[in-house]
Amino acid sequence: MMSTFFFYSLAYFLFSSCVVYPPSEFVSAGLTIKNIFANLLGNENEFFIQYHIKRSIVTVLVHSVLPFGYLLGLILTGNIDADQVLVDNGNPWWLILIVCTLLGPLFLLYKILQWSSNNWSTYPIAKSLAVYCNNTTWQSVATDINIEFSRVNTITINTNSITKVVATDNWIIKVTPYQLYFAHQSDTSLIVNKSDTHNLSSSTRGKIQYISIKITPNRSGARAFNIRLKALDFKNLQDKITRPIIVLESVVFHRTLLDKFIEIFKEQIAQNPEFETTQELDQCMGCMQVIPNIKLNKLCSNNVLVQDPCVSCYCRPLWCVDCIAKWFASRQDKTAPETWLSSKSTCPVCRAKFCILDVSYVKKVDS
């Protein structure tokens, strides 16, 4: 009996977790609230605000019935005798517990009836929009947002399976399971205040970087909010926002895929043997800003079976690591960045073929 109870509880906990925070497998299979209730919710592209009002209501209702569903499942699976929930014949605490789990959904139904009065003007999303009313109603603001969202140049960034950021011509909107947060671009400040980097897995060298942006509307009554997105999505958002995005000096992150590649490129060639030289070095031929600090020095193994093998480069050190990394990336397939490190390029001067194993940092030694 205990084992059945344990496995049922574990299975229901996992199921509830997937309902509240669906994993990528559930999203791909369409097992999410917005997909299951798609016919009820309508079309997001046509009625963005109305769609999310209905979606948030359905979401909170579904989440609220999960505790009752757990107890109902205990009865249906035989973990609890149905007679035990009757006060006269069994333990009254089960009946009290079931009643408590029903209070949440019943209270929400009561609140929904209240919100629906006066054309949803007291609903939290409508109240957030009412802040931006200038002698109009919240429905007028909603109509403007609906029109802007339906345009092809709208930017949507999915930050995780339940949250996304929408940037239209005039609005920045954070979409969460229960609420929408609004900021009009004309009077909003944006500050990148944090970045954090995580390994994709313990068995790979890949990393992913996130940034946090605090969005503060200057409109009286509007609430500030934070968005957290992948660093590589920053440029897409920046290109759409008409306001400047301030980056604090203490925050460092890769704004583009090239920035990320340059860092990984440096980490990889740091593992290669250094190239010692006594030559006097001029300015880098690429940027003319720094002294050349890398040499193309063939170190990879000679394998006759390899097609298009690397060859020796006899050029003296001419490039800095940033410039050679940019050159290397420019010669790769832009649609397959995951293959860049394992690919090859040619010396910008003599066209000798080289791979990342053939790039060495220069070590200046006395003659």
ZAMARGU-4260 file (C-alpha; in steps of 0.2 Angstrom, whole numbers, plus 5000, padded with zeros to 4 digits):
<rodrens>
0) 5000/5000/5000 | 5014/5012/5005 | 5023/5008/4989 | 5008/5012/4978 | 5005/5028/4988
5) 5023/5033/4985 | 5024/5030/4967 | 5007/5038/4964 | 5013/5054/4973 | 5029/5054/4964
10) 5021/5052/4947 | 5008/5066/4951 | 5022/5078/4957 | 5031/5076/4941 | 5015/5078/4931
15) 5011/5094/4941 | 5028/5100/4938 | 5027/5098/4919 | 5010/5107/4919 | 5016/5122/4929
20) 5033/5122/4920 | 5033/5112/4905 | 5049/5104/4899 | 5054/5106/4880 | 5047/5088/4877
25) 5030/5094/4883 | 5031/5110/4873 | 5037/5100/4857 | 5022/5088/4859 | 5010/5102/4861
30) 5006/5097/4879 | 5004/5114/4886 | 4989/5124/4893 | 4989/5136/4878 | 4989/5122/4865
35) 4977/5111/4874 | 4964/5125/4876 | 4969/5133/4859 | 4951/5133/4853 | 4945/5142/4869
40) 4959/5155/4869 | 4957/5161/4851 | 4971/5169/4840 | 4985/5177/4848 | 4991/5186/4832
45) 4974/5195/4830 | 4969/5198/4848 | 4985/5198/4858 | 4978/5206/4874 | 4962/5197/4875
50) 4971/5181/4871 | 4982/5183/4886 | 4968/5188/4897 | 4959/5171/4894 | 4976/5162/4894
55) 4980/5168/4911 | 4963/5164/4918 | 4964/5146/4911 | 4981/5144/4918 | 4978/5150/4936
60) 4962/5139/4936 | 4971/5123/4930 | 4985/5126/4942 | 4972/5129/4957 | 4964/5112/4954
65) 4980/5102/4955 | 4979/5099/4974 | 4961/5093/4972 | 4966/5082/4958 | 4980/5074/4969
70) 4967/5069/4982 | 4954/5063/4969 | 4968/5052/4961 | 4972/5045/4978 | 4953/5039/4980
75) 4952/5033/4962 | 4968/5023/4963 | 4963/5015/4980 | 4975/5023/4991 | 4961/5031/5001
80) 4945/5021/5004 | 4931/5032/4998 | 4922/5029/5015 | 4936/5037/5024 | 4932/5054/5018
85) 4915/5053/5027 | 4915/5060/5044 | 4904/5048/5052 | 4912/5032/5045 | 4931/5037/5045
90) 4944/5050/5048 | 4936/5067/5046 | 4953/5075/5041 | 4952/5068/5024 | 4935/5077/5021
95) 4942/5093/5028 | 4958/5092/5017 | 4947/5089/5001 | 4936/5104/5006 | 4952/5115/5008
100) 4958/5110/4991 | 4942/5115/4983 | 4942/5132/4991 | 4956/5139/4979 | 4946/5135/4963
105) 4930/5141/4970 | 4937/5157/4976 | 4945/5160/4959 | 4928/5157/4950 | 4921/5170/4962
110) 4935/5182/4957 | 4933/5179/4939 | 4915/5183/4940 | 4920/5200/4949 | 4933/5203/4935
115) 4921/5200/4921 | 4910/5214/4927 | 4912/5231/4919 | 4920/5223/4904 | 4935/5216/4913
120) 4941/5233/4918 | 4946/5227/4936 | 4957/5212/4929 | 4975/5214/4933 | 4980/5215/4915
125) 4967/5228/4911 | 4972/5238/4926 | 4991/5238/4920 | 4985/5245/4903 | 4974/5258/4911
130) 4990/5266/4917 | 4993/5271/4899 | 4976/5278/4895 | 4976/5296/4890 | 4957/5301/4891
135) 4953/5284/4883 | 4949/5267/4890 | 4960/5252/4892 | 4952/5243/4877 | 4959/5257/4866
140) 4976/5254/4872 | 4974/5235/4870 | 4968/5238/4852 | 4984/5248/4848 | 4995/5234/4855
145) 4985/5221/4845 | 4988/5230/4829 | 5007/5232/4833 | 5009/5214/4838 | 5001/5208/4822
150) 5015/5217/4811 | 5028/5206/4804 | 5042/5216/4812 | 5037/5212/4830 | 5051/5203/4840
155) 5047/5189/4851 | 5060/5181/4862 | 5056/5165/4872 | 5066/5166/4888 | 5060/5150/4894
160) 5045/5138/4892 | 5032/5149/4901 | 5039/5167/4899 | 5043/5177/4884 | 5047/5195/4879
165) 5038/5204/4865 | 5045/5220/4857 | 5033/5230/4845 | 5036/5247/4837 | 5031/5256/4854
170) 5029/5243/4867 | 5040/5231/4878 | 5029/5217/4885 | 5034/5203/4897 | 5022/5188/4896
175) 5021/5177/4911 | 5009/5163/4916 | 4998/5175/4926 | 5002/5192/4921 | 5008/5204/4907
180) 5020/5218/4911 | 5020/5234/4900 | 5032/5247/4896 | 5030/5261/4883 | 5046/5264/4874
185) 5044/5283/4874 | 5046/5284/4893 | 5056/5269/4898 | 5074/5266/4904 | 5083/5250/4901
190) 5098/5244/4911 | 5108/5228/4909 | 5112/5225/4928 | 5118/5207/4928 | 5126/5193/4918
195) 5129/5175/4922 | 5137/5161/4913 | 5133/5142/4914 | 5140/5126/4907 | 5129/5117/4895
200) 5134/5101/4902 | 5148/5093/4913 | 5155/5083/4898 | 5156/5098/4885 | 5165/5114/4884
205) 5150/5124/4878 | 5143/5138/4889 | 5128/5149/4888 | 5127/5166/4895 | 5112/5176/4902
210) 5109/5194/4905 | 5096/5203/4916 | 5088/5219/4910 | 5079/5230/4922 | 5065/5239/4913
215) 5058/5255/4922 | 5043/5264/4915 | 5043/5282/4920 | 5024/5283/4919 | 5016/5285/4935
220) 5008/5269/4942 | 5017/5258/4930 | 5027/5244/4937 | 5046/5241/4934 | 5050/5223/4929
225) 5065/5212/4925 | 5068/5201/4910 | 5082/5188/4909 | 5087/5182/4891 | 5101/5174/4882
230) 5115/5186/4879 | 5115/5182/4860 | 5097/5188/4860 | 5102/5205/4866 | 5106/5212/4849
235) 5089/5207/4842 | 5081/5216/4856 | 5092/5231/4855 | 5089/5233/4836 | 5070/5234/4840
240) 5071/5246/4855 | 5071/5265/4851 | 5078/5269/4868 | 5096/5266/4873 | 5100/5251/4883
245) 5112/5256/4897 | 5125/5242/4901 | 5133/5244/4918 | 5152/5244/4918 | 5153/5229/4929
250) 5143/5219/4917 | 5152/5209/4903 | 5144/5198/4891 | 5145/5192/4873 | 5133/5203/4862
255) 5135/5193/4846 | 5139/5175/4841 | 5156/5182/4835 | 5160/5188/4853 | 5156/5171/4860
260) 5167/5162/4847 | 5182/5174/4850 | 5182/5169/4868 | 5181/5151/4865 | 5194/5152/4851
265) 5206/5160/4864 | 5203/5147/4877 | 5207/5133/4864 | 5223/5140/4857 | 5229/5144/4875
270) 5231/5125/4876 | 5243/5124/4861 | 5262/5126/4863 | 5268/5143/4862 | 5279/5149/4848
275) 5295/5157/4854 | 5303/5171/4843 | 5317/5184/4844 | 5310/5195/4830 | 5305/5213/4833
280) 5286/5213/4830 | 5276/5228/4821 | 5258/5232/4823 | 5245/5219/4820 | 5240/5220/4801
285) 5222/5218/4805 | 5218/5232/4818 | 5235/5241/4818 | 5231/5244/4837 | 5242/5230/4846
290) 5257/5220/4844 | 5255/5203/4835 | 5253/5189/4848 | 5249/5174/4838 | 5259/5163/4825
295) 5252/5151/4813 | 5263/5136/4817 | 5258/5119/4810 | 5256/5107/4825 | 5242/5095/4820
300) 5247/5078/4815 | 5250/5073/4797 | 5237/5061/4791 | 5238/5056/4773 | 5219/5050/4774
305) 5214/5068/4778 | 5207/5078/4764 | 5213/5095/4762 | 5226/5094/4775 | 5234/5108/4785
310) 5251/5115/4778 | 5265/5125/4786 | 5264/5144/4786 | 5281/5153/4784 | 5274/5170/4788
315) 5281/5179/4803 | 5269/5184/4817 | 5258/5197/4809 | 5241/5196/4818 | 5233/5198/4835
320) 5222/5184/4842 | 5206/5194/4840 | 5209/5198/4822 | 5214/5180/4817 | 5199/5174/4826
325) 5188/5186/4817 | 5196/5180/4800 | 5194/5162/4805 | 5176/5164/4809 | 5173/5174/4792
330) 5178/5159/4782 | 5166/5147/4790 | 5148/5142/4786 | 5137/5155/4795 | 5123/5143/4796
335) 5132/5130/4806 | 5142/5139/4820 | 5144/5122/4829 | 5156/5117/4816 | 5168/5132/4817
340) 5180/5125/4829 | 5183/5109/4820 | 5184/5118/4803 | 5199/5126/4794 | 5204/5142/4787
345) 5218/5150/4777 | 5232/5162/4781 | 5226/5179/4776 | 5243/5182/4768 | 5250/5166/4760
350) 5234/5156/4760 | 5242/5141/4769 | 5228/5130/4776 | 5227/5129/4795 | 5216/5123/4809
355) 5214/5129/4827 | 5228/5117/4833 | 5240/5127/4822 | 5237/5143/4831 | 5250/5147/4844
360) 5253/5162/4856 | 5269/5171/4853 | 5282/5171/4867 | 5295/5184/4865 | 5313/5178/4870
365) 5329/5187/4871 | 5341/5184/4857
</rodrens>
